[in-house]
Amino acid sequence: VQETLSRLRKVLRAQVKTTYPSWLRQLLKLREGAYAEEAADGAFSAYLDELLRLGNHAHLSLKAYPTLHAYARAIRLYHSLDLRRIEQDRSQVLHTLWPQLTRAEQASLRELATTTTDGHLPAGRYEQRLAQVAQAHGLALSEPPSDFQNLRRYLAYLRLSEQSHSALLTQEADALHEALEQAAFTTDQQRTLAHLLRWTDLINDLLAVKLTPEQLAAYQRHQHTATPEVLWQQIIQVTNGQPPITQEQLTQLMDSLAVPERFYELGLARDEILVRNTLQKLFHGDAVASSLEPPALSVFPSAILIAGGFHTPGITQHLKANHLAYVVITPKVDRAFSDATYAGRLQGHVPDPAQVLAKLRASRRYRQMLWMSRRSLVP
C-alpha cells in the first residue's frame, strides 16, 4: 500500500514541472525545504518571506494572515538587532530614569533584574517592564520618534514574537499558499493536480499517524467525496491517460485507510476520557457526571494534565464547555517535526549531551541568552 502511494505521489510531483508556472514551482521547492526534517537555518523564514511577497504581488489581502505577517516582521527585526547597542540604549534609559523613580518602582525593577539574571523570567520581559515605567514618566521607548532606536527595535521584536503562535503560523502559511495557487491556476488540470497533491499528502500523513487536528478535519471534510472512482478519473486526467498505478491498486489503497481512520476516531474519543480521569483524580475519586461538571467546592483544586499536542483542541473544548478554567503550555516550535528524532526518543536513544551543548553554543540564540545573563540590569 505504501509503495502504491509513493509511486502515485512521485508521478504527481513530476506533473508539477509541466503544469505549474515557474514561480509556483520555486515556491513549492522552498516549502519542501522549510518543512524538511533537517531544514537549514532560515529555510522556514525564507519560505514565509516569499509567500508574503507573492501575496502582495498577487494583490491578495494579507489581513487574513496576521500571525504570518507578525512572524515575518519579527524575523527581519531579529537579524537586524545589535545586542551591544541595545544594552547601551538600556543603560542610558536607566541612568536617565532612575533618579525619577519611586522606591517601589526601583524595587520592582531590582526584583525583575534578579529573576531575569537567574533565568527565571523570559528574555525581554525586563525591557518590556522598563518601557512601561519609562512611559509612565513621560519617556516613550516603544513609539517613534525615540532617541533609543535599538531598544525600540528590540521591543518591537518582542511584541511581534509574542504573536507568533506556531500552530496558527503553519495554518496561515498553508492557507496563503493555497490562495496563491488558486489565484494562479487557469486550467482544470492545474486545479485537479493541486487537489490530488493535497489529498495524497493527507493520506500519507494519515498512514504515518502524523495528522494534526486541522489536517484531520480537512481529511474528514473530503473523505466521503474522495471515492476510488472519482480519484481514478482525476488521476487519469492529470497523467494524460498514463496512470502510474492500476485502479485495483488505488481501491486497495483506499480500503486500507479504514484502520488509521479508526485510530483517529479512538484518539478523538480519548479527549473526553482524559478530562474525566483528570477530574476524578483531582477530586480524589469522587464521581464525575457525564457532563464533566465538577462537584461544588469552596476552594477549587488545580492539576497538570500532560498530553500530546493532538489532544489539545479536544481537551480544551471539553473544559471550556463545562466552564473549567485552564492554561495551555506548549513548546514554541520553529522548525519541522523530525520523525527520526521522535522515533529515537521513543526507543530510549538520548543524544550525547556534549554534542547538544556544542550545537547550542554555536547558535545566535545562545549568545543572546549569555548576554542577557551577564549584563547589569540596575545601577
RODO-2510 file (C-alpha; in nm, 4 decimals, decimal comma):
residues 379
     n   res          X          Y          Z
     1     v     0,0000     0,0000     0,0000
     2     q     0,2779     0,2438     0,0932
     3     e     0,4621     0,1588    -0,2292
     4     t     0,1467     0,2322    -0,4308
     5     l     0,1063     0,5696    -0,2618
     6     s     0,4755     0,6568    -0,3065
     7     r     0,4624     0,5775    -0,6775
     8     l     0,1492     0,7875    -0,7212
     9     r     0,2910     1,0853    -0,5301
    10     k     0,6162     1,0719    -0,7278
    11     v     0,4335     1,0908    -1,0618
    12     l     0,2018     1,3673    -0,9413
    13     r     0,5005     1,5747    -0,8299
    14     a     0,6628     1,5203    -1,1678
    15     q     0,3493     1,6639    -1,3337
    16     v     0,4099     1,9895    -1,1454
    17     k     0,7109     2,0618    -1,3702
    18     t     0,4951     2,0766    -1,6812
    19     t     0,1714     2,2053    -1,5299
    20     y     0,2589     2,4779    -1,2770
    21     p     0,4103     2,8205    -1,3588
    22     s     0,7807     2,8546    -1,2768
    23     w     0,7332     3,0893    -0,9784
    24     l     0,4912     2,8453    -0,8165
    25     r     0,7328     2,5571    -0,8703
    26     q     1,0004     2,7604    -0,6944
    27     l     0,7617     2,8311    -0,4076
    28     l     0,6895     2,4586    -0,3711
    29     k     1,0637     2,3925    -0,3580
    30     l     1,1015     2,6477    -0,0786
    31     r     0,8092     2,4891     0,1044
    32     e     0,9623     2,1414     0,0856
    33     g     1,2901     2,2803     0,2212
    34     a     1,1119     2,4620     0,5034
    35     y     0,9234     2,1504     0,6178
    36     a     1,2108     1,9050     0,5704
    37     e     1,3217     1,7094     0,8766
    38     e     1,6721     1,8562     0,8562
    39     a     1,5687     2,2021     0,7409
    40     a     1,8504     2,4541     0,7056
    41     d     1,8552     2,7538     0,9360
    42     g     1,6418     3,0283     0,7876
    43     a     1,4616     2,7969     0,5441
    44     f     1,1229     2,8475     0,7081
    45     s     1,1543     3,2264     0,7253
    46     a     1,2715     3,2362     0,3615
    47     y     0,9600     3,0441     0,2584
    48     l     0,7327     3,2772     0,4573
    49     d     0,9015     3,5870     0,3153
    50     e     0,8426     3,4576    -0,0374
    51     l     0,4817     3,3703     0,0471
    52     l     0,4150     3,7252     0,1644
    53     r     0,5983     3,8791    -0,1319
    54     l     0,3940     3,6757    -0,3790
    55     g     0,0761     3,7509    -0,1845
    56     n     0,1422     4,1226    -0,2200
    57     h     0,2289     4,0803    -0,5879
    58     a    -0,0987     3,8918    -0,6459
    59     h    -0,2902     4,1692    -0,4619
    60     l    -0,4217     3,9244    -0,2025
    61     s    -0,5451     4,0694     0,1250
    62     l    -0,2873     3,9816     0,3902
    63     k    -0,5135     4,0945     0,6747
    64     a    -0,6380     3,7343     0,6919
    65     y    -0,2855     3,6190     0,7899
    66     p    -0,1880     3,8329     1,0939
    67     t     0,0297     3,5674     1,2612
    68     l     0,2215     3,5027     0,9403
    69     h     0,2802     3,8732     0,8886
    70     a     0,3944     3,9239     1,2500
    71     y     0,6372     3,6319     1,2295
    72     a     0,7987     3,7562     0,9084
    73     r     0,8444     4,1042     1,0555
    74     a     0,9850     3,9570     1,3790
    75     i     1,2427     3,7509     1,1882
    76     r     1,3569     4,0544     0,9891
    77     l     1,3929     4,2558     1,3097
    78     y     1,5758     3,9726     1,4854
    79     h     1,8514     3,9613     1,2234
    80     s     1,8967     4,3386     1,2466
    81     l     1,9337     4,3506     1,6265
    82     d     2,2648     4,4720     1,7682
    83     l     2,2857     4,3465     2,1262
    84     r     2,5640     4,5845     2,2286
    85     r     2,3721     4,8885     2,1096
    86     i     2,0536     4,7637     2,2746
    87     e     2,2466     4,7390     2,6005
    88     q     2,3848     5,0903     2,5530
    89     d     2,0342     5,2255     2,4995
    90     r     1,9011     5,0378     2,8021
    91     s     2,1814     5,1648     3,0273
    92     q     2,1255     5,5216     2,9128
    93     v     1,7490     5,4960     2,9711
    94     l     1,8004     5,3519     3,3182
    95     h     2,0632     5,6155     3,4073
    96     t     1,8251     5,8939     3,2993
    97     l     1,5175     5,7405     3,4581
    98     w     1,6488     5,6037     3,7900
    99     p     1,6525     5,9332     3,9899
   100     q     1,2872     5,9945     3,8922
   101     l     1,1605     5,6552     4,0093
   102     t     0,9844     5,5910     4,3356
   103     r     1,1337     5,3411     4,5776
   104     a     0,8590     5,0949     4,4869
   105     e     0,9426     5,1240     4,1161
   106     q     1,3141     5,0813     4,1863
   107     a     1,2410     4,7742     4,3988
   108     s     1,0202     4,6312     4,1267
   109     l     1,2922     4,6695     3,8635
   110     r     1,5533     4,5215     4,1006
   111     e     1,3325     4,2174     4,1571
   112     l     1,2804     4,1733     3,7841
   113     a     1,6546     4,2123     3,7277
   114     t     1,7261     3,9319     3,9742
   115     t     1,4749     3,6888     3,8230
   116     t     1,5925     3,7754     3,4711
   117     t     1,9601     3,7200     3,5557
   118     d     1,8756     3,3894     3,7264
   119     g     1,6963     3,2741     3,4119
   120     h     1,3551     3,2557     3,5805
   121     l     1,1993     3,5170     3,3518
   122     p     1,1602     3,5053     2,9726
   123     a     1,4099     3,7129     2,7773
   124     g     1,2869     4,0647     2,7154
   125     r     1,0327     4,0782     2,9964
   126     y     1,2592     4,3143     3,1908
   127     e     1,2857     4,5527     2,8929
   128     q     0,9081     4,5485     2,8493
   129     r     0,8582     4,6466     3,2141
   130     l     1,1258     4,9159     3,1831
   131     a     0,9411     5,0598     2,8826
   132     q     0,6163     5,0717     3,0840
   133     v     0,7857     5,2557     3,3725
   134     a     0,9549     5,4953     3,1294
   135     q     0,6205     5,5639     2,9613
   136     a     0,4672     5,6500     3,2988
   137     h     0,7422     5,9082     3,3471
   138     g     0,6986     6,0659     3,0056
   139     l     0,9751     5,8770     2,8235
   140     a     0,8316     5,6844     2,5282
   141     l     1,0514     5,3948     2,4163
   142     s     0,8107     5,1910     2,2068
   143     e     0,6996     5,4610     1,9641
   144     p     0,8934     5,6827     1,7228
   145     p     1,0376     5,9365     1,7433
   146     s     1,2766     5,7947     2,0011
   147     d     1,6415     5,8564     2,0858
   148     f     1,6789     5,4866     2,1621
   149     q     1,6276     5,3248     1,8202
   150     n     1,7996     4,9952     1,9027
   151     l     1,5986     4,9393     2,2195
   152     r     1,2814     5,0392     2,0371
   153     r     1,3514     4,7792     1,7642
   154     y     1,4094     4,5148     2,0322
   155     l     1,0773     4,5979     2,1995
   156     a     0,9026     4,5764     1,8619
   157     y     1,0634     4,2360     1,8041
   158     l     0,9362     4,1138     2,1419
   159     r     0,5801     4,2277     2,0675
   160     l     0,5786     4,0567     1,7284
   161     s     0,7333     3,7358     1,8673
   162     e     0,4542     3,7031     2,1215
   163     q     0,2025     3,6995     1,8342
   164     s     0,3802     3,4148     1,6529
   165     h     0,1897     3,1083     1,7731
   166     s     0,3422     2,8119     1,5864
   167     a     0,0123     2,6290     1,5194
   168     l    -0,1579     2,9395     1,3797
   169     l     0,1537     3,0193     1,1801
   170     t     0,1515     2,6918     0,9855
   171     q    -0,2248     2,7127     0,9335
   172     e    -0,1981     3,0621     0,7868
   173     a     0,1016     2,9651     0,5717
   174     d    -0,0930     2,6708     0,4255
   175     a    -0,3982     2,8900     0,3663
   176     l    -0,1980     3,1616     0,1885
   177     h    -0,0144     2,9024    -0,0204
   178     e    -0,3454     2,7544    -0,1335
   179     a    -0,4846     3,1024    -0,2070
   180     l    -0,1818     3,1768    -0,4263
   181     e    -0,2310     2,8512    -0,6145
   182     q    -0,5974     2,9222    -0,6802
   183     a    -0,5163     3,2742    -0,7996
   184     a    -0,2503     3,1401    -1,0382
   185     f    -0,4380     2,8449    -1,1886
   186     t    -0,6083     2,8904    -1,5229
   187     t    -0,6921     2,5297    -1,6181
   188     d    -0,8934     2,2463    -1,4637
   189     q    -0,5903     2,0206    -1,4914
   190     q    -0,3888     2,2513    -1,2630
   191     r    -0,6677     2,2623    -1,0057
   192     t    -0,7170     1,8848    -1,0166
   193     l    -0,3442     1,8250    -0,9758
   194     a    -0,3314     2,0576    -0,6732
   195     h    -0,6272     1,8740    -0,5199
   196     l    -0,4620     1,5335    -0,5715
   197     l    -0,1328     1,6546    -0,4271
   198     r    -0,3027     1,7802    -0,1118
   199     w    -0,5149     1,4658    -0,0825
   200     t    -0,2223     1,2243    -0,1238
   201     d    -0,0216     1,4268     0,1304
   202     l    -0,3076     1,3853     0,3781
   203     i    -0,3258     1,0119     0,3077
   204     n     0,0494     0,9813     0,3570
   205     d     0,0310     1,1559     0,6952
   206     l    -0,2765     0,9522     0,7881
   207     l    -0,0923     0,6256     0,7275
   208     a     0,2094     0,7556     0,9200
   209     v    -0,0195     0,8729     1,2046
   210     k     0,1118     1,2301     1,1702
   211     l    -0,2090     1,4264     1,1093
   212     t    -0,2670     1,7403     1,3125
   213     p    -0,6243     1,8118     1,4307
   214     e    -0,6574     2,0663     1,1478
   215     q    -0,5357     1,8162     0,8882
   216     l    -0,7712     1,5509     1,0242
   217     a    -1,0621     1,7936     0,9909
   218     a    -0,9598     1,8652     0,6297
   219     y    -0,9370     1,4920     0,5581
   220     q    -1,2800     1,4267     0,7077
   221     r    -1,4386     1,7091     0,5045
   222     h    -1,3404     1,5388     0,1770
   223     q    -1,3410     1,1794     0,2963
   224     h    -1,6847     1,0833     0,1618
   225     t    -1,6477     1,2531    -0,1780
   226     a    -1,2968     1,1174    -0,2495
   227     t    -1,4135     0,7747    -0,3648
   228     p    -1,1836     0,5422    -0,5611
   229     e    -1,3952     0,6037    -0,8728
   230     v    -1,3666     0,9834    -0,8502
   231     l    -0,9962     0,9739    -0,7694
   232     w    -0,9278     0,7356    -1,0568
   233     q    -1,0852     0,9744    -1,3077
   234     q    -0,8798     1,2619    -1,1665
   235     i    -0,5576     1,0610    -1,1882
   236     i    -0,6353     0,9705    -1,5497
   237     q    -0,6906     1,3408    -1,6243
   238     v    -0,3660     1,4775    -1,4776
   239     t    -0,1439     1,1948    -1,6098
   240     n    -0,2851     1,2210    -1,9639
   241     g    -0,4192     0,8660    -1,9550
   242     q    -0,0961     0,7103    -1,8254
   243     p    -0,1576     0,6394    -1,4555
   244     p     0,1368     0,5015    -1,2518
   245     i    -0,0917     0,2589    -1,0644
   246     t    -0,3893     0,0417    -1,1550
   247     q    -0,7466     0,1072    -1,0494
   248     e    -0,7344    -0,2064    -0,8379
   249     q    -0,4245    -0,0796    -0,6535
   250     l    -0,5992     0,2516    -0,5886
   251     t    -0,9014     0,0694    -0,4444
   252     q    -0,6755    -0,1370    -0,2178
   253     l    -0,5040     0,1805    -0,1015
   254     m    -0,8340     0,3494    -0,0149
   255     d    -0,9651     0,0378     0,1602
   256     s    -0,6514     0,0252     0,3781
   257     l    -0,7339     0,3677     0,5253
   258     a    -1,0077     0,2221     0,7462
   259     v    -0,7543     0,1173     1,0131
   260     p    -0,5825     0,4580     1,0637
   261     e    -0,9222     0,6295     1,0387
   262     r    -1,0430     0,4158     1,3295
   263     f    -0,7246     0,5010     1,5196
   264     y    -0,8026     0,8724     1,4925
   265     e    -1,1667     0,8157     1,5894
   266     l    -1,0479     0,6494     1,9099
   267     g    -0,7952     0,9288     1,9593
   268     l    -1,0688     1,1918     1,9484
   269     a    -1,2796     0,9854     2,1890
   270     r    -0,9884     0,9823     2,4350
   271     d    -1,0121     1,3614     2,4763
   272     e    -1,3187     1,3350     2,6997
   273     i    -1,1755     1,0325     2,8841
   274     l    -0,8542     1,2217     2,9596
   275     v    -1,0530     1,5102     3,1059
   276     r    -1,2835     1,2800     3,3048
   277     n    -0,9952     1,0818     3,4556
   278     t    -0,8119     1,4020     3,5442
   279     l    -1,1174     1,5385     3,7232
   280     q    -1,1641     1,2144     3,9152
   281     k    -0,8014     1,2317     4,0313
   282     l    -0,8461     1,5985     4,1114
   283     f    -1,1469     1,5316     4,3328
   284     h    -0,9905     1,2272     4,4991
   285     g    -1,2016     0,9696     4,3224
   286     d    -1,5376     1,1475     4,3569
   287     a    -1,7758     1,0531     4,0790
   288     v    -1,7841     1,2989     3,7890
   289     a    -2,1091     1,3231     3,5955
   290     s    -2,1334     1,2621     3,2236
   291     s    -2,1415     1,6390     3,1721
   292     l    -1,7925     1,6520     3,3330
   293     e    -1,9279     1,9115     3,5743
   294     p    -1,7136     1,9014     3,8914
   295     p    -1,8668     1,8944     4,2397
   296     a    -1,9321     2,2268     4,4129
   297     l    -1,6309     2,3321     4,6193
   298     s    -1,5390     2,6471     4,8106
   299     v    -1,1709     2,6097     4,7132
   300     f    -1,1109     2,4694     4,3671
   301     p    -0,8023     2,2435     4,3327
   302     s    -0,5633     2,2524     4,0394
   303     a    -0,3798     1,9873     3,8389
   304     i    -0,1419     1,9399     3,5467
   305     l    -0,2510     1,7194     3,2567
   306     i     0,0278     1,6195     3,0163
   307     a    -0,0973     1,5047     2,6761
   308     g     0,0118     1,5016     2,3141
   309     g    -0,0497     1,8201     2,1190
   310     f    -0,3070     1,6434     1,9031
   311     h    -0,5429     1,6252     2,2021
   312     t    -0,5183     1,9959     2,2940
   313     p    -0,8164     2,1251     2,0887
   314     g    -1,0484     1,8466     2,2100
   315     i    -0,9438     1,8709     2,5738
   316     t    -0,9804     2,2496     2,5855
   317     q    -1,3178     2,2230     2,4129
   318     h    -1,4456     1,9906     2,6889
   319     l    -1,3008     2,2132     2,9616
   320     k    -1,4475     2,5288     2,8108
   321     a    -1,7907     2,3717     2,7578
   322     n    -1,8024     2,2841     3,1281
   323     h    -1,6736     2,6234     3,2486
   324     l    -1,3442     2,4852     3,3793
   325     a    -1,0536     2,7304     3,3810
   326     y    -0,7352     2,6125     3,2097
   327     v    -0,3992     2,7274     3,0743
   328     v    -0,2277     2,5578     2,7792
   329     i     0,1523     2,5392     2,7833
   330     t     0,3152     2,4223     2,4599
   331     p     0,6702     2,4318     2,3211
   332     k     0,7418     2,7082     2,0708
   333     v     0,8375     2,5060     1,7630
   334     d     1,0381     2,6921     1,4985
   335     r     1,1255     2,4065     1,2645
   336     a     0,9718     2,0990     1,1024
   337     f     0,8892     1,7876     1,3018
   338     s     1,1650     1,5247     1,2897
   339     d     1,0422     1,1659     1,2541
   340     a     1,3891     1,0292     1,3249
   341     t     1,4281     1,2289     1,6472
   342     y     1,0790     1,1327     1,7656
   343     a     1,1338     0,7634     1,6954
   344     g     1,4726     0,7759     1,8677
   345     r     1,3257     0,9248     2,1871
   346     l     1,0528     0,6587     2,1949
   347     q     1,3213     0,3906     2,1719
   348     g     1,5194     0,5475     2,4550
   349     h     1,8001     0,6872     2,2392
   350     v     1,9265     1,0027     2,4102
   351     p     2,1710     1,2294     2,2213
   352     d     2,5198     1,2938     2,3533
   353     p     2,4934     1,5970     2,5866
   354     a     2,8304     1,7280     2,4609
   355     q     2,7033     1,7368     2,1014
   356     v     2,3791     1,9074     2,2050
   357     l     2,5717     2,1682     2,4047
   358     a     2,8149     2,2321     2,1185
   359     k     2,5260     2,2876     1,8785
   360     l     2,3555     2,5198     2,1260
   361     r     2,6700     2,7281     2,1817
   362     a     2,7103     2,7738     1,8059
   363     s     2,3660     2,9337     1,7770
   364     r     2,2960     3,3051     1,7870
   365     r     2,0146     3,2460     2,0339
   366     y     2,2651     3,1042     2,2859
   367     r     2,4883     3,4112     2,2535
   368     q     2,1858     3,6292     2,3185
   369     m     2,0931     3,4245     2,6277
   370     l     2,4533     3,4525     2,7546
   371     w     2,4487     3,8271     2,7027
   372     m     2,1154     3,8524     2,8851
   373     s     2,2535     3,6649     3,1870
   374     r     2,5782     3,8599     3,2256
   375     r     2,4651     4,2210     3,1978
   376     s     2,3927     4,4510     3,4899
   377     l     2,0267     4,5485     3,4844
   378     v     2,0161     4,8047     3,7655
   379     p     2,2549     5,0811     3,8708
***
